[in-house]
Amino acid sequence: MNKEIFERTLVLIPARMASTRLPGKPLADIGGAPMIVQVARRAAEAAVGRIIVAVDHADIFDAVTSAGFEAVMTRVDHQSGSDRIFEALQAADPQGRAETVINVQGDLPTIEAETIRAALRPLATPEVDIATLTVEIRDEDDKLNPNIVKVVGSPLSDSRLKALYFTRATAPYGKGPLYHHIGLYAYRRRALERFVSLGPSALEKRESLEQLRALEAGMRIDVEIVDSVPLGVDTPADLEKARHIVSARTL
C-alpha cells in the first residue's frame, strides 16, 4: 500500500466487555492471547493503516497495550459500534489527519488480511461515502434466515454492488444471486462524522440495521464481493471454532 494512504488510514476496532451470550468476550483466550489481541494482529497483517482498539474496560485496555497495540478508553453507554469508533477517532486523531476509517469488529479473530484490505477498494470511487463487504449466499437455508442480513444492490462489476437496501428478509425476489452482508466498513472521515450526527432512521429501527440510516440520508454505500464470511465469535461454540482455526494456522 502507498505510504501516504497508509498514514491517512485508521483501523478502529471496537471492543466492549458486556456480552450476554459470551461474558468477557474480548478477553477470551484464543491461541494463547485474548481474542481482541488476535483481531488486532489480523488488522496488522492487513497493513492498511494505524490500528486503534476502542475499549470500555481497563482490563481490555491493559490486554491490548501489553500486546503492543494502541488502545483508547471510550464510554460504556454507546448504543452502537460506530458511535464508539467515532469517539475513539476524535481521541486518537484530534487533528483530523486520518481521512479514512476502517471499522473491524472486535469479534473477528480469524479474519483474513485480504478481507480487510478488500473493504478499502470501493473508496477508490470518489462518490462513495461508505464501503462494506458481502458474500454470495450458497446455502438455501441461509437465504431464508432473518439473522443473515442481505444486501440488495445494483451490480457495478463482477466484484462490486452499489447498495440499494439491506434487509433481514429474503430479497430481491426472482432468479439470481443473494448476498450475505459482512459488517465490516470503511468510511470516509466526513461520512462517519455525518453518520453519527444523524438520529436513527425509520427503516433502521424497523429492520434493526444501522447502515440503513446512511442510505435513507442519501449516502452512497458500495459493496465489495469477497469469497467467504469471517467467523464472528458470539457463542462458546464459535469460540471453539476460532481456537481450532488459529491453532491450525500456527502449526
N, C-alpha and C positions, 0 to 999 in steps of 0.2 A: 504494500500500500504506500502511496505517496506520503512522505513525511509531513507535509503541510496539512493534508487531510487528516492524518493520524492525530496531529496536535489539536485539531479543531473538533475532535470527536470524543465524547464521553460515553462510556458504558456504565450505566447505572443499574444496580442490582438491588431491588427492594427485598428486605428480609424482616419479617415480623415474628415475634416469639409465639403469639397466640395462634393456636390451630386446634379446631375441635376434634378433627379425626386423627391428628398426629401431634400431640403436645410437644413443644420444644423442637419442632421440625428442623429449623436451621442448624441446630447443633447435633442432629442425629449422625452417628458415626458411619461413614462410608469409606472403606479402604484406608482406615486409619486417620481420617481427617473429617471435621464437621462438614455436613452437606454444603453449607454456604461457601466454605473454602473450596470445595470441589467445583462449585459453579464459577467462582472467581478464576480458578485455574483454567476452566474451559474458555472463559472470556479472554484470558491471557493468551491461550493458544490461538485464538482468532486474530489477535494482533491488529485490532482495528482502532484502538484509542485507549485513553486513560481510564482505569477502572475504579469506580467508587461503589462501595456497598452501603446502602441506606438502611440503617438498623434502628430498632426501637427498644433495645435492651443492652445493658452493659456487658452481659455475658457474650452476646453475639459480637459486639464491638471488640471485645478482647480477643475472641477467637479469630476474627478477621485480621486484626492488626498484628497478632502474634504470628500469623502466617505470611506476613509481609505485604498485605494489601491495605489500601486506604478504606476507612470507614467514616461515615458521617452519622451522628445521632439525630434521629428525627422523632417527631411526636408519635405518641401511641394511638392517637384517636383519628388517624386518617381513614377516610372512607374507601380509598382506592389506592392501588399501587402507583398510578400516575400522579396523584397528589403527593405521595411520599417521595417519588423521584424528583418532582419539581422542587420540593423543599430542599432536598439534597443538592440539586443543581445550583440553587441560589447560594447555598453554604459553600460548596466546593469551587464554584466559579462565579464569584460575585462581579467580576469584571466583564463577564459576558464573552469571553474568548471562544468558548465552545459554540459551534454553530449547529452541530448535530448531536442528538442524544439517542442512544440505543438502550431500550428497556429490556433487559434479560431477566426473566422471572427467577426468583431465588430458589425454586424447587426443581431445577433442570440440571442435575449434577452430571448427566451423561450426554448433554447436547454436543453435537459435532461443531467444531470450529467453523466449518464451511456453512453450516446453517445460520450461524450468527452473521457471517460475512454477507450471506445472501440478502439479509434484511436491508442492507445499505443500497443495493443495486437500483431499486426504483427511484431513489432520490437523485439519480443522475439526470432525471427529467425535472427541469426547474419548476413545473407546475404542480408537482406532487408535494403535498404537505406532510403526509404520514405514509410510511411503508410498513408492510407486515408480510406474513408468510402463510402459505396454505399447502395442502397435500391432497391429491385426488383420492376420493374415497373408493376403496375396492370392495369392502365388506358390505353386503346388503343390509345387515342389521345396523351398521353404523349410520346408514342413510336415514334410518328411522329414529335414531337415538337423540332425544332432545338435549342430552348432555354434551353432544358433539355439535359445536357451532358450525354452521355452513356459511360459506362466502358465496354470495350471488354477485357475479361480476361480468363485465364485458371483456372478452378476450382482446388483448393488445398484441400478444405474440404467443408462441408455444409455451412460454415460461412466465407469462405475466397477465394479470387481470386488472382492470380498473373496477374497484369495488363500487357496487350499487346498493348493496344491502348485506347485513349479517343477520342470521336467524337461527333459532333452535328448531324450526320446522324443517320438513324435507322440501328443499327448493333449490333451483327452479323446477317447475313441472315439465314433463316431457322427456324425450330421449336426449342423452348427453351426459357428460361427467358432472358429478357433485364434488364439492371441495370442502375439506375439513380445515377450519381456521386454526392457525397456531398463534397463540397470544404473545408473540414477540414483536416489538415495534421499534421502528426508527423514526424519530421526529426531527423536523427542522426546529430549532430552538423557538422561533417565533410561533410555530404551530403548537408546540407544547404549552407555551405561555397563554395562547388564546384558548386552548382546550380546557385548561384547568380554571380559567376565568368564567367559563360557561356553566350555568346550572344544569343539572340532569335534565335530559330531554324526554319528551313523551314516549318515543319509541324505545329509548334506552331503558326507561323504567318498565315498560311493558315486556320487553324481551330479557331484561336484566343483562344487557350488553352495553358496556360503556362506550365502545367505539361508534355506536350509532349516534352519539352526541355530536361527533365530528361530522358525520355525513349530513345530519339534519342542519348543521350550521353552514353547510356548503363547502366544507373542506374536502380536499381530494385525497383518497387513500388508494394507493396501488399495492398489489399483492403479488409477491414472487412465489412461483410454484416450485416447491422442493420435493425431495424424494421420500422423506419419512417424517413422522411425527415424533419429536423428542419426548422421552418419558418424563412426565410430571409426577412428582412424588407427593401423593395426598394421603396414602394409607400405609399401614405396616406391610402389606403385600407389595406395594410399589417400592417401598424402601428395600425390601429383599431383592427385588429385580435390579434395582440400581446397584446394590452391593455386588451382585453377580456380574453385571456389565463392567463395573470399574475393576473388579478383580481380574476379569478376563483380559482387559486391556493392559494390565500391568504384568501379565505373565510373559 
